[in-house]
Amino acid sequence: MDDESTAYSLPKGVETILVTADDEALRTLLRIALERCGYAVLEAAGGAAALRLAELHGELIALVVSDLEMARMGGLRLAQRMAAAGLGVKLLLLSGRDCDPALFDAGVAFLRKPFRPSALAAKVRQLLDSAADPLDARPPRPVRLVAAKR
């Protein structure tokens, strides 16, 4: 992780972010990096736990940061389930593999692992700031995925 002095120059925020990964070390890294930027962080050990937390705290959650590949329910399936439940939350997917961002609809972004905490902070802030026009009081539309052509 970047040294302490770098934390002061990272993009800051006060929003609540739900972090989900089945790898405890990754969850811990994400939580620490995001908390150092001022965010409130909820943690889930997998997609099903993240969905339960999103259903309980949906109004508070501004962004979900999820590992793309997890046992039982990966990040894409989580996004589909959240959309089906009417939870219009932005999503940042993480993976060590290349991923075509064109496969995702608006509100879904991708960050390749490994990444520096500064890259995570910048991507999170970019997503949070990319909200609809502030004069538009409607809730954000649910995340939906565009099916890849085979």
BAKE-835137 format. One record per residue: residue number from 1; x, y, z of N, C-alpha, C, CB in turn. Coordinates in nm, 4 decimals, decimal comma. Each point is the difference from the previous one (the first is absolute). Glycine has a CB too. Layout:
% residues N
SITE/resi/n_x/n_y/n_z/ca_x/ca_y/ca_z/c_x/c_y/c_z/cb_x/cb_y/cb_z
SITE/NUM/X/Y/Z/X/Y/Z/X/Y/Z/X/Y/Z
...
This chain:
% residues 150
SITE/resi/n_x/n_y/n_z/ca_x/ca_y/ca_z/c_x/c_y/c_z/cb_x/cb_y/cb_z
SITE/1/0,0844/-0,1166/0,0000/-0,0844/0,1166/0,0000/0,0890/0,1230/0,0000/-0,1851/-0,1233/0,1210
SITE/2/0,1377/0,2330/-0,1806/0,0761/0,1236/-0,0032/0,0277/0,0461/0,1418/-0,1025/0,0625/-0,2208
SITE/3/0,2097/0,0172/0,2371/0,0330/0,0455/0,1344/-0,1012/0,1023/0,0511/0,2413/-0,0427/-0,0490
SITE/4/-0,2322/0,0779/0,1780/-0,0976/0,0875/0,0641/-0,0140/0,1339/-0,0686/0,0510/-0,1123/0,2112
SITE/5/0,0599/0,1721/-0,2545/-0,0078/0,1320/-0,0616/-0,0832/-0,0022/-0,1271/0,2223/0,0543/0,0967
SITE/6/-0,2213/-0,1651/-0,1687/-0,0788/-0,0101/-0,1229/-0,1487/0,0016/0,0311/0,1851/-0,1290/-0,1082
SITE/7/-0,2254/0,0778/0,2224/-0,1415/-0,0046/0,0360/-0,0624/0,1388/0,0018/0,0450/-0,2048/0,1339
SITE/8/0,0343/0,3053/-0,1036/-0,0545/0,1353/0,0062/-0,0323/0,0547/-0,1379/0,1296/0,0375/0,2079
SITE/9/-0,0670/-0,0891/-0,3123/-0,0241/0,0498/-0,1343/-0,1024/-0,0834/-0,0776/0,2319/0,0875/0,0017
SITE/10/-0,2802/-0,1962/0,0574/-0,0985/-0,0838/-0,0673/-0,1351/0,0693/-0,0041/0,1229/-0,2051/0,0739
SITE/11/-0,2027/0,1780/-0,1791/-0,1355/0,0551/-0,0033/-0,0779/-0,0469/0,1233/0,0044/0,0046/-0,2539
SITE/12/-0,0777/0,0853/0,3152/-0,0724/-0,0298/0,1237/-0,1502/-0,0086/-0,0255/0,1796/0,1152/0,1320
SITE/13/-0,2497/-0,1726/-0,0357/-0,1445/-0,0074/-0,0075/-0,0593/-0,0393/0,1331/0,0166/-0,0583/-0,2399
SITE/14/-0,1474/0,0687/0,2495/-0,0699/-0,0365/0,1240/-0,1100/-0,1018/-0,0259/0,0506/0,2262/0,0923
SITE/15/-0,0632/-0,2704/-0,2173/-0,1056/-0,0939/-0,0365/0,0242/-0,1375/0,0625/-0,0338/0,1252/-0,2148
SITE/16/-0,0705/-0,2080/0,2102/0,0096/-0,1384/0,0469/0,0230/-0,0915/-0,1199/-0,1517/0,0495/0,1978
SITE/17/0,2514/-0,1356/-0,1828/0,0369/-0,0923/-0,1070/-0,0081/-0,1427/0,0534/0,1512/0,1738/-0,1080
SITE/18/-0,2166/-0,2597/0,0320/-0,0076/-0,1422/0,0321/0,1102/-0,0719/-0,0755/-0,2501/0,0128/0,0401
SITE/19/0,3366/-0,0820/0,0330/0,1125/-0,0740/-0,0570/-0,0293/-0,1489/0,0126/0,1640/0,1860/0,0584
SITE/20/-0,1511/-0,2587/-0,1692/-0,0201/-0,1440/0,0064/0,1085/-0,0746/-0,0773/-0,2463/0,0381/0,0229
SITE/21/0,3032/-0,1356/0,0456/0,1006/-0,0886/-0,0595/0,0076/-0,1225/0,0890/0,1338/0,1932/-0,1032
SITE/22/-0,1141/-0,3106/0,0434/0,0115/-0,1197/0,0832/0,1417/-0,0171/0,0536/-0,1827/-0,1068/-0,1330
SITE/23/0,2745/0,1892/0,0868/0,1377/0,0004/0,0490/0,0110/0,1036/0,1124/0,0906/-0,0724/-0,2286
SITE/24/-0,0699/0,0245/0,3509/0,0029/0,0899/0,1156/0,1100/0,1054/-0,0111/-0,0908/-0,1857/0,1386
SITE/25/0,2059/0,1485/-0,1924/0,1106/0,0960/-0,0146/-0,0393/0,1142/-0,0936/0,1660/-0,1851/0,0405
SITE/26/-0,2352/0,1537/-0,1501/-0,0447/0,1035/-0,0925/-0,1031/0,0902/0,0666/0,0446/-0,1532/-0,1938
SITE/27/-0,1406/0,0936/0,2649/-0,1006/0,0806/0,0712/0,0666/0,0951/0,0983/-0,1664/-0,1860/-0,0239
SITE/28/0,2645/0,1358/0,0968/0,0688/0,0827/0,0986/0,0738/0,1149/-0,0681/0,0242/-0,1998/0,1505
SITE/29/0,0456/0,1704/-0,2588/0,0701/0,1042/-0,0746/-0,0974/0,1064/-0,0486/0,1731/-0,1669/-0,0702
SITE/30/-0,2842/0,1242/0,0127/-0,1005/0,0940/-0,0500/-0,0557/0,0851/0,1135/-0,0583/-0,1605/-0,1839
SITE/31/0,0235/0,0956/0,2942/-0,0564/0,0737/0,1141/0,0971/0,1048/0,0516/-0,1341/-0,2013/0,0615
SITE/32/0,2581/0,1621/-0,0402/0,0999/0,0939/0,0533/0,0203/0,1170/-0,0960/0,1144/-0,1892/0,1213
SITE/33/-0,0973/0,1588/-0,2494/0,0228/0,1063/-0,0985/-0,1173/0,0973/-0,0051/0,1409/-0,1576/-0,1336
SITE/34/-0,2624/0,1044/0,1341/-0,1177/0,0859/-0,0091/-0,0244/0,0784/0,1293/-0,0980/-0,1619/-0,1628
SITE/35/0,1192/0,0980/0,2758/-0,0157/0,0716/0,1269/0,1015/0,1127/0,0127/-0,0872/-0,2092/0,1053
SITE/36/0,2085/0,1885/-0,1556/0,1014/0,1058/0,0029/-0,0415/0,1202/-0,0834/0,1750/-0,1737/0,0336
SITE/37/-0,2651/0,1508/-0,1278/-0,0522/0,1092/-0,0828/-0,1255/0,0616/0,0605/0,0955/-0,1120/-0,2015
SITE/38/-0,1385/0,0611/0,3157/-0,1148/0,0584/0,0688/-0,1325/-0,0698/-0,0208/0,1179/0,2078/-0,0208
SITE/39/-0,1206/-0,3117/-0,0608/-0,1260/-0,0692/-0,0271/-0,0399/-0,0919/0,1154/0,0511/0,0112/-0,2445
SITE/40/-0,1809/-0,0281/0,2618/-0,0524/-0,1029/0,0903/-0,0061/-0,1280/-0,0831/-0,1377/0,1674/0,1439
SITE/41/0,1836/-0,2787/-0,0872/0,0094/-0,1241/-0,0765/-0,0789/-0,1110/0,0679/0,2255/0,0691/-0,0849
SITE/42/-0,3105/-0,1350/0,0061/-0,0668/-0,1227/0,0407/0,0716/-0,1129/-0,0716/-0,2263/0,1152/0,0381
SITE/43/0,2493/-0,2275/0,0304/0,0712/-0,1130/-0,0591/-0,0899/-0,1223/-0,0106/0,2142/0,0890/0,0928
SITE/44/-0,1974/-0,1621/-0,2027/-0,0702/-0,1266/-0,0192/0,0988/-0,1017/-0,0551/-0,2214/0,1184/-0,0404
SITE/45/0,2121/-0,2420/0,0891/0,0940/-0,1055/-0,0386/-0,0376/-0,0689/-0,1301/0,0469/-0,0335/0,2393
SITE/46/-0,1491/0,0799/-0,3077/-0,0401/-0,0604/-0,1267/-0,1239/0,0691/-0,0541/0,0981/-0,2196/0,0712
SITE/47/-0,1403/0,1771/-0,1898/-0,1125/0,0632/-0,0670/-0,1314/-0,0077/0,0757/0,1137/-0,0533/-0,2081
SITE/48/-0,1445/-0,0636/0,2655/-0,1268/-0,0144/0,0724/-0,0039/0,0910/0,1224/-0,0174/-0,2372/-0,0800
SITE/49/0,1273/0,2437/0,1539/0,0073/0,0882/0,1172/-0,0096/0,1466/-0,0430/0,1411/-0,1711/0,1216
SITE/50/-0,0795/0,2053/-0,2344/-0,0072/0,1373/-0,0507/-0,1428/0,0365/-0,0384/0,2359/-0,0189/-0,0823
SITE/51/-0,3061/-0,0743/0,0210/-0,1384/0,0250/-0,0387/-0,0867/0,0241/0,1233/0,0315/-0,1420/-0,2052
SITE/52/-0,0101/0,0623/0,3105/-0,0756/0,0209/0,1247/0,0285/0,1378/0,0588/0,0061/-0,2472/0,0446
SITE/53/0,1215/0,2864/-0,0404/0,0348/0,1322/0,0524/-0,0588/0,1113/-0,0861/0,2106/-0,0959/0,0945
SITE/54/-0,2077/0,0786/-0,2260/-0,0554/0,1001/-0,0904/-0,1508/0,0141/0,0205/0,1814/-0,0509/-0,1664
SITE/55/-0,2497/-0,0603/0,1903/-0,1439/0,0058/0,0252/-0,0308/0,0693/0,1318/-0,0285/-0,2095/-0,1315
SITE/56/0,1146/0,1895/0,2319/-0,0195/0,0630/0,1316/0,0369/0,1476/0,0023/0,0444/-0,2202/0,1016
SITE/57/0,0617/0,2550/-0,1722/0,0561/0,1354/0,0089/0,0031/0,0708/-0,1349/0,1371/-0,0764/0,1921
SITE/58/-0,2218/0,0355/-0,2845/0,0039/0,0506/-0,1368/0,0021/0,1503/-0,0128/-0,1171/-0,2014/-0,0607
SITE/59/0,0398/0,2730/0,1433/-0,0060/0,1447/-0,0118/0,1309/0,0661/0,0396/-0,2431/-0,0120/0,0452
SITE/60/0,3212/-0,0547/0,0378/0,1268/0,0573/0,0460/0,1155/-0,0273/-0,0952/-0,0814/-0,0267/0,2316
SITE/61/0,0731/-0,0798/-0,3089/0,1122/-0,0450/-0,0825/0,0061/0,0789/-0,1303/-0,0177/-0,2293/0,1007
SITE/62/0,1305/0,2977/-0,1206/0,0194/0,0791/-0,1208/0,0701/-0,0792/-0,1094/0,0092/0,2038/0,1412
SITE/63/0,0670/-0,3065/-0,1004/0,0804/-0,0761/-0,0951/0,0271/-0,1389/0,0566/0,1061/0,2122/-0,0883
SITE/64/-0,1038/-0,3114/0,0001/0,0418/-0,1351/0,0361/0,1316/-0,0276/-0,0724/-0,2419/-0,0796/0,0352
SITE/65/0,3437/0,0380/0,0406/0,1275/-0,0420/-0,0564/0,0053/-0,1511/0,0183/0,1183/0,2243/0,0507
SITE/66/-0,1143/-0,2978/-0,1620/-0,0107/-0,1452/0,0057/0,1061/-0,0680/-0,0840/-0,2428/0,0241/0,0386
SITE/67/0,2960/-0,1321/0,0154/0,0861/-0,0869/-0,0789/-0,0877/-0,0613/-0,1090/0,1570/-0,0500/0,1982
SITE/68/-0,1065/0,0434/-0,3189/-0,0776/-0,0541/-0,1108/-0,0221/-0,1497/0,0160/0,0918/0,1784/-0,1483
SITE/69/0,0130/-0,2499/0,1893/-0,0077/-0,1453/0,0105/0,0009/-0,0419/0,1464/0,1157/-0,0247/-0,2221
SITE/70/-0,2307/-0,0232/0,2679/-0,0137/-0,0518/0,1366/-0,0759/-0,1312/-0,0084/0,0021/0,2338/0,1029
SITE/71/0,0200/-0,3197/-0,0049/-0,0744/-0,1261/0,0076/-0,1483/0,0303/0,0198/0,2021/-0,1204/0,0959
SITE/72/-0,2856/0,0392/-0,1476/-0,1458/0,0053/0,0118/-0,0636/0,1158/-0,0760/0,0255/-0,1064/0,2203
SITE/73/0,0076/0,2323/-0,1865/-0,0595/0,1136/-0,0696/0,1073/0,1060/-0,0255/-0,2251/-0,0464/0,1076
SITE/74/0,2697/0,0557/-0,2321/0,1017/0,0974/-0,0362/-0,0586/0,1386/-0,0174/0,1287/-0,1810/-0,1090
SITE/75/-0,0432/0,2742/0,0733/-0,0400/0,1394/-0,0120/-0,1066/0,0259/-0,1050/0,2251/0,0563/0,0744
SITE/76/-0,2171/-0,1261/-0,1896/-0,1022/0,0197/-0,1038/-0,1365/-0,0490/0,0460/0,1767/-0,0234/-0,1746
SITE/77/-0,1788/-0,0937/0,2368/-0,1277/-0,0538/0,0503/-0,0546/0,0892/0,1110/0,0724/-0,2346/-0,0589
SITE/78/0,0157/0,2858/0,1427/-0,0424/0,0933/0,1052/-0,0660/0,1224/-0,0625/0,1866/-0,0797/0,1503
SITE/79/-0,1262/0,1342/-0,2552/-0,0576/0,1165/-0,0676/-0,1386/-0,0311/-0,0552/0,2305/0,0781/-0,0580
SITE/80/-0,2459/-0,1963/-0,0017/-0,1300/-0,0399/-0,0541/-0,1037/-0,0132/0,1105/0,1159/-0,1186/-0,1869
SITE/81/-0,0774/0,0552/0,2974/-0,0934/-0,0187/0,1121/-0,0377/0,1337/0,0637/0,0994/-0,2266/0,0425
SITE/82/-0,0027/0,3176/-0,0322/-0,0290/0,1315/0,0564/-0,0960/0,0770/-0,0902/0,2259/0,0028/0,1105
SITE/83/-0,2037/-0,0101/-0,2410/-0,0891/0,0670/-0,0946/-0,1407/-0,0580/0,0088/0,1948/0,0454/-0,1524
SITE/84/-0,2051/-0,1786/0,1616/-0,1306/-0,0655/0,0100/-0,0727/0,0401/0,1278/0,0889/-0,1920/-0,1331
SITE/85/-0,0124/0,2207/0,2383/-0,0595/0,0420/0,1268/-0,0294/0,1499/0,0027/0,1218/-0,1863/0,1127
SITE/86/-0,0904/0,2547/-0,2222/-0,0273/0,1438/-0,0072/0,1010/0,0854/0,0744/-0,2371/-0,0576/-0,0205
SITE/87/0,3545/0,0024/0,0460/0,1043/0,0741/0,0712/0,0886/0,0708/-0,1020/-0,0038/-0,1656/0,1927
SITE/88/-0,0258/0,2897/-0,2219/0,0742/0,0765/-0,0999/0,1286/0,0565/0,0565/-0,2142/0,0557/-0,1109
SITE/89/0,3152/-0,1400/0,1257/0,1276/0,0396/0,0586/0,1093/-0,0145/-0,1053/-0,0765/-0,0709/0,2314
SITE/90/0,1696/0,1641/-0,2326/0,1150/-0,0104/-0,0896/0,0888/-0,1142/0,0466/-0,0090/0,2477/-0,0516
SITE/91/0,0811/-0,3069/-0,0438/0,0794/-0,1186/0,0288/0,1384/0,0115/-0,0623/-0,2092/-0,1370/0,0114
SITE/92/0,3113/0,1081/0,0691/0,1377/-0,0085/-0,0472/0,0437/-0,1449/0,0132/0,0513/0,2411/0,0669
SITE/93/-0,0224/-0,3050/-0,1808/0,0436/-0,1388/-0,0005/0,1521/-0,0064/-0,0070/-0,2154/-0,0703/-0,1110
SITE/94/0,2739/-0,0226/0,1867/0,1444/-0,0192/0,0057/0,0342/-0,1390/-0,0510/0,0190/0,1593/0,1951
SITE/95/0,0872/-0,1693/-0,2749/0,0442/-0,1308/-0,0459/0,1463/0,0062/-0,0408/-0,2332/-0,0552/-0,0763
SITE/96/0,3000/-0,0572/0,0906/0,1371/-0,0118/-0,0459/0,0079/-0,0297/-0,1487/0,0633/-0,0777/0,2262
SITE/97/-0,1766/0,0551/-0,2882/-0,0058/-0,0286/-0,1442/-0,0514/0,1223/-0,0746/-0,0393/-0,2452/0,0458
SITE/98/0,0732/0,2541/-0,1727/-0,0530/0,1075/-0,0823/-0,1501/-0,0187/-0,0160/0,2203/0,0228/-0,1219
SITE/99/-0,2895/0,0866/0,1135/-0,1454/-0,0047/-0,0125/-0,0414/0,1124/-0,0944/-0,0297/-0,0988/0,2348
SITE/100/-0,0565/0,0692/-0,3285/-0,0456/0,1004/-0,0953/-0,1081/0,0859/0,0640/0,0554/-0,1524/-0,1931
SITE/101/-0,0262/0,2818/0,2218/-0,0995/0,0866/0,0626/-0,1250/0,0185/-0,0850/0,1856/0,1156/0,1142
SITE/102/-0,1777/-0,1440/-0,2439/-0,1177/0,0124/-0,0863/-0,1081/-0,1007/0,0369/0,1477/0,0826/-0,1829
SITE/103/-0,1128/-0,1852/0,2609/-0,0985/-0,0988/0,0433/-0,0906/0,0524/0,1102/0,1602/-0,1772/-0,0630
SITE/104/-0,1229/0,2905/0,1223/-0,0753/0,0529/0,1127/-0,0828/0,1200/-0,0413/0,1763/-0,0825/0,1548
SITE/105/-0,2900/0,0964/-0,0920/-0,0864/0,1151/-0,0220/0,0494/0,1154/0,0868/-0,1981/-0,1498/-0,0550
SITE/106/0,1328/0,2631/0,0426/0,0339/0,1167/0,0815/-0,0097/-0,0353/0,1477/-0,0830/0,1545/-0,1808
SITE/107/0,1713/-0,0974/0,2601/-0,0021/-0,0265/0,1431/0,0892/-0,1144/0,0418/-0,2275/0,0863/0,0016
SITE/108/0,2877/-0,1571/-0,0981/0,0911/-0,1097/0,0302/0,1368/0,0346/-0,0577/-0,1897/-0,1704/0,0001
SITE/109/0,2930/0,1620/0,0834/0,1359/0,0312/-0,0437/0,0916/-0,1158/0,0365/-0,0411/0,2483/0,0272
SITE/110/0,1640/-0,2425/-0,0761/0,0942/-0,1099/0,0178/0,1357/0,0552/0,0400/-0,1241/-0,1396/-0,1687
SITE/111/0,1908/0,0698/0,2617/0,1370/0,0323/0,0399/0,0776/-0,1306/0,0048/-0,0731/0,2053/0,1341
SITE/112/0,1845/-0,2079/-0,2061/0,0799/-0,1224/-0,0068/0,0936/-0,0108/0,1198/-0,0130/0,0064/-0,2502
SITE/113/0,0188/-0,1276/0,3086/0,0944/-0,0302/0,1078/0,1310/-0,0447/-0,0624/-0,1874/-0,0650/0,1589
SITE/114/0,3001/0,0905/-0,0984/0,0149/0,0774/0,1228/-0,0099/0,1498/-0,0302/0,1445/-0,1823/0,0988
SITE/115/-0,1795/0,2585/0,0020/-0,0128/0,1447/-0,0151/0,0552/0,0666/0,1258/-0,2044/-0,0249/-0,1510
SITE/116/0,2407/0,1491/0,1372/0,0467/0,0780/0,1141/-0,1219/0,0588/0,0711/0,2210/0,0541/-0,1161
SITE/117/-0,2107/-0,0321/0,2453/-0,1105/0,0662/0,0706/-0,0381/0,1337/-0,0641/0,0757/-0,1114/0,2102
SITE/118/0,0221/0,1818/-0,2655/-0,0300/0,1281/-0,0653/-0,0874/-0,0210/-0,1245/0,2185/0,0935/0,0857
SITE/119/-0,1974/-0,2024/-0,1606/-0,0835/-0,0298/-0,1169/-0,1415/-0,0359/0,0432/0,2026/-0,0791/-0,1258
SITE/120/-0,2138/0,0025/0,2334/-0,1317/-0,0340/0,0545/-0,0732/0,1269/0,0427/0,0867/-0,2244/0,0769
SITE/121/-0,0180/0,3104/-0,0014/-0,0621/0,1233/0,0497/-0,0466/0,0883/-0,1155/0,1451/-0,0108/0,2046
SITE/122/-0,0627/0,0230/-0,3081/-0,0359/0,0832/-0,1147/-0,1205/-0,0578/-0,0744/0,2399/0,0713/-0,0210
SITE/123/-0,2421/-0,2032/0,0011/-0,1103/-0,0640/-0,0716/-0,1305/0,0124/0,0791/0,1628/-0,1607/-0,1059
SITE/124/-0,1548/0,1392/0,2368/-0,1182/0,0119/0,0858/-0,0560/0,1421/-0,0060/0,0905/-0,1801/0,1519
SITE/125/-0,0025/0,2794/-0,1378/-0,0456/0,1390/-0,0024/-0,0604/0,0344/-0,1355/0,1763/0,0613/0,1676
SITE/126/-0,1133/-0,1099/-0,2758/-0,0517/0,0235/-0,1342/-0,1411/-0,0570/-0,0147/0,2346/-0,0046/-0,0901
SITE/127/-0,2555/-0,1161/0,1375/-0,1327/-0,0623/-0,0079/-0,1033/0,0745/0,0833/0,1105/-0,2195/-0,0378
SITE/128/-0,0724/0,2554/0,1580/-0,0938/0,0705/0,0870/-0,0366/0,1374/-0,0555/0,0956/-0,1228/0,1951
SITE/129/0,0000/0,1871/-0,2591/-0,0249/0,1331/-0,0556/-0,0712/-0,0037/-0,1341/0,2007/0,0776/0,1193
SITE/130/-0,2134/-0,1953/-0,1790/-0,0627/-0,0107/-0,1314/-0,1508/-0,0156/0,0092/0,2091/-0,1009/-0,0851
SITE/131/-0,2660/0,1466/0,1941/-0,1445/-0,0107/0,0208/-0,0751/0,0788/-0,1063/0,0365/-0,0289/0,2465
SITE/132/-0,1656/0,0002/-0,2550/-0,0867/0,0738/-0,0912/0,0026/0,1473/0,0376/-0,1478/-0,2026/-0,0342
SITE/133/0,0951/0,2837/-0,0523/-0,0083/0,1438/0,0236/-0,0521/0,0246/0,1416/-0,0396/0,0441/-0,2474
SITE/134/0,1101/0,0378/0,3285/-0,0438/0,0226/0,1378/-0,1391/0,0602/0,0099/0,2365/0,0292/0,0601
SITE/135/-0,2837/0,0328/-0,1671/-0,1350/0,0564/0,0032/-0,1059/-0,1070/-0,0221/0,0918/0,2161/-0,0832
SITE/136/-0,0497/-0,3335/0,0397/-0,0908/-0,1116/-0,0255/-0,0187/-0,0752/0,1311/0,0737/-0,0197/-0,2442
SITE/137/-0,1887/0,0289/0,3059/-0,0235/-0,0592/0,1322/-0,0418/-0,1462/-0,0070/-0,0638/0,2247/0,0803
SITE/138/0,0486/-0,2787/-0,2017/-0,0402/-0,1399/-0,0107/0,1108/-0,0911/0,0526/-0,1451/0,0554/-0,1988
SITE/139/0,1090/-0,1705/0,2575/0,1043/-0,0932/0,0445/0,0741/-0,0555/-0,1204/-0,1346/-0,0598/0,2043
SITE/140/0,2612/0,0166/-0,1853/0,0738/-0,0559/-0,1132/-0,0685/-0,1257/-0,0514/0,2135/0,0946/0,0913
SITE/141/-0,2012/-0,1168/-0,2224/-0,0638/-0,1192/-0,0558/0,0783/-0,1237/0,0416/-0,0877/0,1329/-0,1961
SITE/142/0,0221/-0,2461/0,2056/0,0698/-0,1223/0,0402/0,1084/-0,0384/-0,0993/-0,2072/-0,0760/0,1141
SITE/143/0,3107/0,0131/-0,0620/0,1083/-0,0501/-0,0841/-0,0520/-0,1167/-0,0813/0,1750/0,0746/0,1663
SITE/144/-0,1441/-0,0769/-0,2951/-0,0308/-0,1174/-0,0817/0,1194/-0,0269/-0,0881/-0,2488/0,0475/0,0028
SITE/145/0,2669/-0,1713/-0,0343/0,1138/-0,0407/-0,0816/-0,0454/-0,0225/-0,1429/0,1114/-0,1049/0,1996
SITE/146/-0,0254/0,1392/-0,2921/-0,0268/-0,0234/-0,1408/0,0565/-0,1372/-0,0333/0,0057/0,2497/-0,0579
SITE/147/-0,0866/-0,3366/0,0045/0,0445/-0,1357/-0,0314/0,1037/0,0024/-0,1125/-0,2238/-0,0909/0,0729
SITE/148/0,3271/0,0128/-0,0564/0,1044/-0,0114/-0,1030/-0,0514/-0,0856/-0,1133/0,1825/0,0257/0,1715
SITE/149/-0,1513/0,0149/-0,2955/-0,0386/-0,0806/-0,1152/0,0942/-0,1173/-0,0115/-0,0936/0,2008/-0,1183
SITE/150/0,0421/-0,3158/0,0913/0,0840/-0,1204/-0,0109/0,0324/-0,0259/-0,1440/-0,1016/-0,0970/0,2057
